[in-house]
């Protein structure tokens, strides 16, 4: 287990030739594989360039690329518009849909003693290492996991074996992983490679995946002030080290320390990617360490039309709302529906401000009554877009027509913003 390809730094502008070189290194290291399963993320992670890498893998491998399974986790299957957005003309007969409730096998359990040790005793149950059965039964000689390493609210830095155990995982593994991190506290983990959940996933990989032909191709992408994206790095390997190397670069280019702390933060959420608060709440996760006490976050999200990724989750969010952490923990203890959906309980914790700042949510379709019922203030996205003139802004400090200083972020899902005075800024 080693690193087979590494290219880029915080000033690089990588492109198609670098992608091809990276895939060539992966296929060579894998002994010229004859039956390959690709695991890219779905369209909501399109900036990873995993869609381009998947198409290029098909161009290079042809019929040897037998299956492409977007690592949906609990997300809904991609429709044709979303497939086109992510994968272009990739033949659709290659696409396999991950069903996180039916098509999952349990490889084993990371024991409760290990889980308790790495979580400092906040979680004491064994953790189920689950994957889609295609990874076990597909007779592949390479499982090509593709994606972006970037700060993340559940695991600290996204991707690597999260793409496998969560992206193709099942109910138990996904729900409990989210809840473990919510209990630990997202502000303690975001932007860090070494987190309790990552240690659990690494242990699961070490114990249960020794015979699984995993190969990881990890990108690091920076969102520039003008809204363009620069691929800063690409890393290929099948060891934990490849993730830590990519994570070190992501910490350089995807974490932004801001001084002074802004009272007003305005973010826009790409309607092609963010259609539910389940994902669009990255607006809150990635800016909560930035906003000054008593401040406000304005979320302009014209694509958002519902709360959850399924009818069950949507109903639970509507029922309980985004409450302070102690309230959610009490509700979990008292209500079986939340006990059976710990991932949703974690989402409710992640989406609260804990009373420290206000959220003005401007969705495309949800009504003022619906938004206010879950704990946010409603806003009109067209009016706010015009008021802050967001289409002409660059990321960073700006001033509104009324003279209000505010900090603007075009897509908060691509980084982590932290005020200079935050206790977890380093």
C-alpha positions in Angstrom: 0.0 0.0 0.0 1.5 3.2 -1.1 1.2 6.5 -3.1 1.5 5.9 -6.9 1.0 9.4 -8.2 1.2 12.9 -6.6 1.1 16.2 -8.4 0.3 19.8 -7.5 0.6 22.4 -4.8 -1.2 25.5 -3.6 -0.4 27.4 -6.9 -1.0 24.6 -9.4 -3.6 24.7 -12.2 -4.0 21.0 -13.1 -6.0 19.9 -16.1 -6.7 17.0 -18.6 -3.1 15.8 -19.1 -2.7 15.6 -15.3 -5.9 13.6 -15.0 -4.8 11.2 -17.7 -1.3 10.8 -16.1 -3.0 10.1 -12.7 -5.3 7.4 -14.1 -2.5 5.8 -16.1 -0.6 5.6 -12.8 -3.6 4.0 -11.1 -4.1 1.4 -13.8 -0.5 0.6 -14.0 -0.3 0.1 -10.2 -3.4 -2.1 -10.4 -1.7 -4.4 -12.9 -3.7 -3.4 -16.0 -7.2 -4.2 -14.6 -9.7 -6.0 -16.8 -12.8 -5.4 -14.8 -13.2 -2.0 -13.1 -15.9 -0.5 -10.9 -15.8 3.3 -10.6 -17.1 5.0 -7.5 -17.5 8.7 -8.2 -19.7 11.0 -6.0 -23.0 12.3 -7.3 -23.7 15.6 -9.0 -23.8 17.5 -5.7 -20.0 17.1 -5.7 -19.4 18.0 -9.3 -16.6 20.4 -8.5 -14.5 17.4 -7.5 -14.0 16.8 -11.3 -14.8 13.2 -10.6 -17.3 13.3 -13.5 -14.4 14.2 -15.9 -12.2 11.5 -14.4 -15.0 8.9 -14.8 -15.5 9.8 -18.5 -11.7 9.7 -19.0 -11.5 6.3 -17.3 -14.1 5.1 -19.8 -12.1 6.6 -22.7 -9.0 4.8 -21.5 -10.5 1.5 -20.4 -13.4 1.0 -22.8 -15.3 -2.1 -22.0 -13.0 -2.8 -19.1 -14.9 -0.2 -17.1 -17.9 -2.4 -16.4 -19.8 -0.4 -13.7 -20.1 3.1 -12.5 -21.8 3.5 -9.1 -22.3 7.1 -7.9 -21.6 7.1 -4.1 -25.0 8.3 -3.2 -25.1 7.5 0.5 -28.6 8.4 1.4 -29.1 10.8 -1.5 -31.7 10.0 -4.1 -30.8 8.4 -7.4 -29.6 10.9 -10.0 -32.1 11.8 -12.8 -31.1 12.3 -16.4 -30.5 16.0 -16.0 -28.2 15.4 -13.1 -26.4 12.5 -14.9 -25.8 14.9 -17.8 -24.6 17.6 -15.5 -22.1 15.3 -13.8 -21.0 12.7 -16.4 -21.9 14.2 -19.8 -22.1 11.5 -22.5 -20.9 8.6 -20.4 -23.0 5.6 -21.5 -25.9 5.2 -19.2 -25.8 1.4 -19.3 -22.8 1.7 -17.0 -24.6 3.4 -14.2 -25.6 1.4 -11.1 -27.8 2.9 -8.4 -26.8 2.5 -4.8 -29.7 1.4 -2.6 -28.6 2.1 1.0 -31.5 0.1 2.4 -31.5 -3.1 0.3 -28.2 -3.6 -1.5 -25.8 -3.6 1.4 -23.6 -6.2 3.1 -21.9 -5.9 6.5 -18.2 -6.7 6.3 -17.8 -6.7 10.0 -17.9 -4.5 13.1 -15.3 -2.2 14.5 -15.6 -3.2 18.2 -17.1 -1.1 20.9 -13.8 -0.8 22.8 -12.1 0.8 19.8 -15.0 3.1 19.1 -15.2 4.2 22.7 -11.4 4.8 22.8 -11.3 7.1 19.7 -14.5 9.0 20.6 -13.3 9.6 24.2 -16.3 7.6 25.5 -19.1 9.6 23.9 -20.1 6.6 21.8 -19.7 3.0 23.0 -21.4 0.8 20.5 -19.7 -1.2 17.7 -19.7 0.4 14.3 -21.0 -1.6 11.3 -18.7 -1.5 8.2 -21.1 -1.7 5.4 -20.8 -1.5 1.6 -22.9 -2.1 -1.5 -22.9 -5.8 -2.4 -21.5 -5.0 -5.9 -18.1 -4.2 -4.2 -18.1 -7.8 -3.0 -19.9 -9.7 -5.7 -18.9 -7.8 -8.8 -15.6 -9.8 -9.4 -13.8 -6.5 -10.1 -10.0 -6.4 -10.1 -10.1 -2.6 -9.4 -12.5 -0.5 -7.4 -11.6 3.0 -8.5 -12.8 5.5 -5.8 -12.8 9.1 -7.2 -13.5 12.3 -5.4 -12.4 15.5 -3.7 -10.8 16.0 -0.3 -12.3 19.2 1.2 -13.4 20.2 4.7 -16.5 18.3 5.9 -18.9 18.5 8.8 -19.2 14.8 9.5 -15.6 13.5 9.0 -13.4 16.5 9.1 -12.1 16.1 5.5 -14.3 14.5 2.9 -13.7 11.5 0.7 -11.1 8.6 0.8 -12.8 5.6 2.5 -15.8 7.7 3.4 -16.7 7.3 -0.3 -16.8 3.6 0.3 -18.3 3.1 3.7 -20.7 6.1 3.7 -21.1 6.6 -0.1 -22.0 3.0 -0.7 -22.9 2.2 2.9 -26.1 1.1 4.7 -28.5 2.4 7.3 -26.5 1.5 10.4 -23.1 2.6 9.3 -24.3 5.9 7.8 -26.7 6.9 10.6 -24.3 6.1 13.4 -21.3 7.8 11.7 -23.2 11.0 11.4 -24.4 10.8 15.0 -20.9 10.1 16.4 -19.6 13.2 14.8 -22.5 15.3 15.9 -21.9 14.2 19.5 -18.2 15.0 19.2 -18.9 18.5 17.7 -18.5 19.5 14.1 -16.4 22.6 15.0 -13.8 20.3 16.6 -13.4 18.3 13.4 -14.0 20.4 10.3 -10.8 20.9 8.3 -9.0 18.1 10.1 -7.8 14.8 8.7 -7.4 13.0 12.1 -10.9 12.7 13.6 -12.7 10.1 15.6 -14.8 8.9 12.7 -11.9 8.8 10.3 -10.0 6.6 12.7 -13.0 4.3 12.8 -13.2 4.1 9.0 -9.5 3.6 8.7 -9.7 0.8 11.2 -12.5 -0.8 9.2 -10.5 -0.6 6.0 -7.5 -2.2 7.7 -9.6 -5.0 9.2 -12.1 -5.8 6.4 -10.8 -4.6 3.1 -7.5 -6.3 2.7 -8.7 -8.3 -0.3 -10.7 -5.5 -1.8 -8.9 -4.0 -4.8 -9.3 -0.4 -3.8 -7.6 2.4 -5.6 -8.2 6.1 -4.7 -7.9 9.1 -7.0 -8.3 12.2 -4.8 -8.5 15.8 -6.1 -8.0 19.1 -4.2 -10.0 22.0 -5.8 -9.9 25.6 -4.7 -12.7 28.0 -5.3 -11.3 31.3 -6.4 -12.7 34.7 -5.5 -14.2 35.2 -9.0 -16.1 32.0 -8.8 -13.8 29.9 -11.0 -12.3 26.6 -9.7 -8.6 25.6 -9.8 -7.6 21.9 -9.4 -4.6 22.3 -7.1 -3.7 18.7 -6.6 -4.3 15.1 -7.6 -3.2 12.1 -5.6 -3.4 8.3 -6.4 -2.9 5.4 -4.0 -4.4 2.8 -1.8 -3.1 3.8 1.6 -4.1 6.1 4.4 -1.1 8.2 3.5 -2.6 9.2 0.2 -5.5 10.8 2.0 -3.3 12.6 4.5 -1.2 14.1 1.7 -4.3 15.3 -0.1 -5.8 16.6 3.2 -2.7 18.6 4.0 -3.0 20.4 0.6 -6.8 20.9 1.2 -6.0 22.5 4.6 -3.9 25.0 2.7 -6.3 26.0 0.0 -9.8 25.2 1.3 -9.6 26.8 4.8 -9.9 30.6 5.0 -9.1 32.6 8.2 -10.9 35.9 8.3 -10.3 39.0 10.4 -12.4 40.7 11.7 -15.4 38.4 12.2 -18.2 39.5 10.0 -21.6 40.3 11.4 -23.3 39.6 8.1 -22.4 36.7 5.8 -24.1 36.2 2.5 -23.9 32.9 0.6 -25.4 31.6 -2.7 -26.2 27.9 -3.2 -25.9 26.6 -6.8 -29.5 25.4 -7.7 -28.1 22.6 -9.8 -26.5 21.0 -6.7 -28.5 22.2 -3.7 -32.2 21.3 -3.8 -32.9 20.4 -0.2 -31.8 21.8 3.1 -30.2 18.4 3.8 -27.3 19.5 1.5 -27.9 23.2 1.3 -27.2 23.5 5.0 -23.6 23.4 4.1 -24.2 27.1 4.0 -24.5 26.9 7.8 -21.9 24.2 8.5 -19.0 25.9 6.7 -19.6 29.4 7.9 -20.6 28.9 11.5 -17.0 29.3 12.7 -16.8 32.6 10.8 -19.9 34.6 11.9 -19.6 36.9 14.8 -21.9 36.4 17.8 -25.2 38.1 17.2 -24.6 38.2 13.5 -26.7 36.8 10.6 -26.3 34.4 7.7 -28.2 35.0 4.5 -28.7 31.9 2.4 -29.8 32.5 -1.1 -30.9 29.1 -2.3 -33.3 29.3 -5.3 -33.0 25.6 -6.0 -34.2 24.5 -2.5 -37.7 23.0 -2.6 -37.8 20.6 0.4 -36.0 19.6 3.5 -35.0 15.9 3.5 -33.6 13.5 0.9 -36.6 11.1 1.5 -40.2 11.5 2.7 -39.2 10.0 6.1 -36.3 12.4 6.6 -38.3 15.4 5.3 -41.1 14.5 7.7 -38.7 14.3 10.7 -37.1 17.7 9.9 -40.5 19.2 9.6 -41.6 17.6 12.9 -38.7 18.5 15.1 -36.9 21.4 13.4 -33.3 22.6 13.8 -33.1 22.7 17.6 -30.2 23.3 20.0 -28.0 20.3 20.7 -29.4 19.5 24.2 -32.9 19.6 22.9 -32.1 17.2 20.0 -30.4 14.8 22.5 -33.4 14.9 24.7 -35.7 14.2 21.7 -33.6 11.3 20.6 -33.9 9.8 24.1 -37.7 10.2 24.1 -38.6 9.4 20.5 -38.3 6.1 18.6 -38.5 7.7 15.2 -35.3 9.7 15.9 -33.6 6.7 17.5 -34.2 4.8 14.2 -32.9 7.8 12.2 -29.7 9.0 14.0 -28.4 10.5 10.8 -31.4 12.9 10.8 -30.8 13.7 14.4 -27.3 14.5 13.6 -28.5 16.8 10.7 -30.7 18.7 13.1 -27.8 19.3 15.4 -25.6 20.4 12.5 -28.2 22.8 11.3 -28.8 24.7 14.5 -27.0 28.0 15.3 -27.2 27.2 19.0 -28.7 30.6 19.3 -25.4 32.4 18.4 -26.5 33.9 15.1 -29.6 34.2 13.0 -30.3 32.4 9.6 -32.3 34.1 6.9 -33.1 31.3 4.5 -34.2 32.2 1.0 -35.4 29.0 -0.8 -37.0 28.6 -4.2 -40.2 27.0 -3.2 -40.5 26.5 0.6 -43.0 29.0 2.1 -42.3 31.4 5.0 -44.4 29.2 7.3 -42.4 26.1 6.4 -39.0 27.8 6.9 -40.0 29.4 10.1 -41.4 26.1 11.5 -37.9 24.6 11.5 -36.2 27.5 13.2 -35.0 29.9 10.5 -36.3 33.2 9.2 -37.6 33.3 5.6 -36.3 35.5 2.9 -37.2 36.2 -0.7 -34.3 35.0 -2.8 -34.9 37.4 -5.7 -35.0 40.4 -3.4 -31.9 39.4 -1.5 -30.0 38.6 -4.7 -30.8 42.1 -6.0 -30.2 43.8 -2.6 -26.7 42.4 -2.3 -26.0 42.4 -6.1 -24.5 38.9 -5.7 -24.1 38.2 -9.4 -21.4 40.8 -9.7 -19.5 40.0 -6.4 -16.2 38.4 -5.7 -15.8 36.2 -2.7 -14.7 38.1 0.4 -15.5 41.5 1.9 -18.1 43.7 0.1 -20.4 46.6 0.9 -24.1 46.7 0.1 -25.9 49.6 -1.5 -27.2 50.6 1.9 -23.6 50.8 3.3 -23.6 47.4 5.1 -20.3 45.6 5.2 -20.7 41.9 4.6 -18.7 38.8 3.7 -19.7 36.9 0.5 -19.2 33.3 -0.3 -20.3 32.0 -3.7 -20.4 28.3 -2.7 -19.6 27.4 0.9 -19.6 23.7 0.1 -16.1 24.2 -1.3 -14.3 25.2 1.8 -14.3 26.2 5.5 -14.3 29.8 6.7 -13.1 30.6 10.2 -12.9 33.9 12.2 -9.4 34.6 13.4 -10.6 34.5 17.1 -12.2 31.1 16.9 -10.8 28.6 19.4 -10.6 25.9 16.8 -9.1 27.9 14.0 -5.8 25.9 14.0 
